[in-house]
Amino acid sequence: MQGVLTGFAVIAVVIAVGYVLGLRGHLGPQGREVLTKLAFHVASPALLFTTLATADLSVVFSSRLLVTALSTVAVAGVFVAVGVARRWGVGRTTIGALCSGYVNSGNLGIPIAVYVLGDASLVAPVLLFQLVLVTPVAVTILDLSGGGAQGPLWRRLLTPLRNPIALGSLAGVAVAATGLRVPDAVMDPVTLIGNMSVPAVLLAFGISLCGSTMPMRGADREPVLLAVALKAVGQPAVAWALASGVFGLRGAQLLDVVVTSALPAAQNLYTYASTYGVGERLARDAILVSTVVSVPVLVGVAAVLG
């Protein structure tokens, strides 16, 4: 239980600092925008590169990854189907689908893995899946649904290679797959820059809460409710059913995949929404509400399966 509460406490403090900064205007009217651009174009690509460059890619073939991938696709697919039926638009539906299945495996998943599961590396499968596949696909869709949809076919096909998030992920995978050793003179400054990513995202998220209305109000109420329900209840339920019923996981392995699936929506999803100017309130509210709701869910999962 301590791990769950510790992980949430860390995030809450940094978001609160961002809220105070926004309330007092210390970073000026463009503070949130600058932090968002810093995270998206510089810090996050650096973090993804350093994380993946030293990762063990053998986890790609694990049953845990299959459970993560299938549960993510299942809940995202439900949101997409509803979004198409309700005509929420490609960009907004993409953000909502991400909020339904893209878990906070980094700044919240790692401390919870350490304190609840006893091993930080247990979040590696979900982290790799999201960074290597989900993120590049999602940002490519967001690119093509916005201004990136212009130009000849060959240019549109190269969209992932022009996106800093996708580039950072792909470069890291390439280094890990080839076994190359990046010199410390290169890796150390990239690591230092990457360390800004999580604080920048959380601070920007805190600033965005200043002057905002209560969550789940207005036109975004329905997609927020759907995303939160899928994230907090749907994904861990699907992961449990797949892990226990299809892959036969028991004990610590079952606890691992269900806990990681029950993590709330990642804060960096707000960065994507803000960068592309679509679904910003949907992302903000879904992240905030799913984070609050996931506390009793994670405590319950740890109590029942632990």
N, C-alpha and C positions, 0 to 999 in steps of 0.2 A: 504493500500500500504506500509505503514511504516513497518508492520510486515514482509512482504516479503523481503524488502530490508535489514532489521535488521538481519534476519536469514541468508541471504546469506553473509552479511558483516562479521558476526562472523566466518563462515566457511572459507571465503576467507583469513582472517587474519591468522588463524592457519595454513592453507595450505601454505601461503606465508612464515611463520616462518620456516616450514619444508623445503621449497625450499631453503631458505637462509642457513639453517643448512647443507643441502646436498651440496650446492654450495661451501661452505667454508670447508666442511669436518670435522666439529666439532665432529661428532659422529663416525668418522672413516668409513672405507669401508663396515663394517657390520651393520651400524646404522639402515638402513631400515629393514634389516632382523631381527634384535633384537626387534625393535618396533613391527613388524608384529607378531613375535612369542609371545611377551608379550601380545599383544591384543588378539590373538587367543586362547592361552593356559591358560591365567590367568585373564586378566582384563575383557574381554568380557563375559566369563562364569559367573564371579562375578556380572557384571552389569545385565545380564539376570536374574540371580537368585534373586537379590534384587528387580528388577523391577516387576517380576512375582509373587514373594512371597507376595507382598502387593497389587496385582491387584484384581479388581473385576471381577471374571470370568463370571458373568452374562452377560457381553457384548458379550460373545460368541453366544448368542441366538438373538442378535439384527439384524434388517434388514440392518443396516449399515455394519455390518461384512459380511453379505451375498453379498452385492454389492461389497465390497472390494475383497472377495474371488473369486467371479465369474469373475470380471474384471481382476484380476491377472492371473487366470487360462486361460482366453481367450487370453491375449496377450502372455503369456508364451507358450501356445499351438501353436500359430502361429509361434513363433521363433523356437520351437522344430521341427515343421513340415518342415520348410525351412531348418533347420540345418540337419535333416535326409536326405532330398532330395539333399542337397549340400555336404553331407558327411563331416561335420565339426568336427565330433568326439563327443563322449559322454561328456567328461569333458568340452570341449569348448562350446558345445551347452548348457550345464547346466549353465555355467557362463553367456552366452548370454541371456538365458531365465530369469535368475535372474535379469540381467540388464534391461530387458524389463518390469518387473512388481514388483520388490522389491523396495519399496519407502523408502526415507530417512525420516522415521517417528520419529527418535530420535533427533539427534543434529540439524536438520533443521525443522522437523515436529513440534516439541514442541514449539519453538519460534514463528513459523508461526501460530500455533493453538492459542497461547496466543494473538498475536497482530492482527490477521485477524479474527479468529473465536471467540475469547474472552474466550476460555476455553481449557486449556492444556489437559484435560482428553478426549477430542474429538478424539485424535489420538490413544486412548487405543485400540479400536477394531482392527485397522490395525496393531498396534504394537504387540498385542497378537497373531493375526493370523500368522504374519511373524515369531515370535519367537517360537511359540508352534508347528506350522505345517511346514511352508515353510523351515525354517532354518534346522531343523533336517532331513527333507527329502532330501534337496539339498546336505548337507554335507555327508549324507549316500551314495548318488549316486556318489559323488566325491570320497569318500573312496573306494567304490566298483569298480569304473572305473579305479582306480590306483592300488597301492600296496595292498589296503585292500581287493582286490578280491581273495586273496590267502587263502588256508586253507579249512577245512571242512564246510559244510552248516551251522551247528549250530554256528560256529564262525562268519560267514558272517552275519547271522541273528542278532547277537549281536553287529553289527557295531555301531549303534547309541549309545549304552551304553559305547563305548570306546572313543567317541568324546566329547571333553570338552564343545563345544558350545551346543550340544544336551543335555549333562548332566546338564549344568547350567539351561537350559530352563525347562527340565523335573523336576528337583528338585524344582524350583520355583513354577511350577504349582502344584506339590504335596503339598507343604506347603500351598498355597492359597486354594486348594481344601479341605484340612483337617482342616483348621482353626488354625493350630499350630502357636504359637508365638515364633519366634526365639529370644533367649536372646540377649540383647544389646551387651554383651561381644563377641558374635559371629557375629551379624549383622553389628556392627560398623566397624570392620576391613575389612569385606567383601565389605561393601559399599565404604570404602576408596579405596580399590583396584579397584573396579568397576569404580570409577570415573576417572581412568587412561585410560579407554577404548577409548572414543571418541577422546581425544587429541592424543593418540598414533596412532590411525588409520589415523587421519588427517595429523599428522606430517610425518608418513610413506608415505602417498599419496603425500605430497609435495616434499619429498626427491626423490620419483620416477620420478618426472617431470624433474629433473636435467639431462641435456644432452639428453633428449628424443626428438624425432622428432615431427613434427606437427601431431595432431590427424587425424584419418581417412586417413592414408596413408598406402600403402602396402597391404599385404594379409588380414588384418583385416578390411579393409575399408567397405566391404559389410556387414559383421555381425554388425559392429558398427553402420552404417547407419540404419540398420533394427532395432536394439535394441533401438536406440535413437528415431526413428519414433514411435515405439510401446509405449515407455515410455512417451514421451512428448505429443503425440497426441492421439495414440490409446487407452491407458488406461483411461485417463480422458473422452474420448468420449464414451467408453463402459460404464464407471461408470455413466455418465449422462443419457445415454439411459436406463440402468437398473433401476437407482434410480427413474427417472421420469416416465418412461413408464411401468415398471413392478411393482415396489414397491410403486409408488405413492408419493414419497417424494417431498416436496415443501419447499420453503423458506430456513431457516437456515439449515435444515437437508440436503437439496439438495446441498447447498453450501459446507457443511462439507465434504460429501463423494467425491465431484468432486475436491475440493482443495487438499485433502489428496491423491487422485489418481494422481493428476498432479505434485506431488512432484518428484524430480529427483531420479535417482538411488542412493542407499545408498553407502557411502564410504567404509563400512565394506565388501562390495562385493570384493573390491580389496584385502582385507586381505585374504579372502577365496581363490581367484585365486592365490595369491602369496604363500600361505601356501601349496597348492596342485600343484603348478608349472604348471598351465594350464590356458590359456586365460588371462594372466596378462595384455598384451597390450589392448586386447579387453575390459577388465573391466576398466582399467585406462581411455581409450579414451571415452568409453560409459558414465562413471560417469562424466567426465569433460564436455563433450559436452551436455549431458542431463541437467546438472546443469546450464549451460549458457542458453540453450534454454528454460528451465522451468521458467526463470524470466519473460519474456513477457507473457508466457502462464498463469502463476499464477496471474499476474496483470490483464490480460484480464478476467479470470474466476471470480476474485473478483469484477471487475467492472460490469460484465454482471449479475452475480447471486446475488451479494451483494446488 
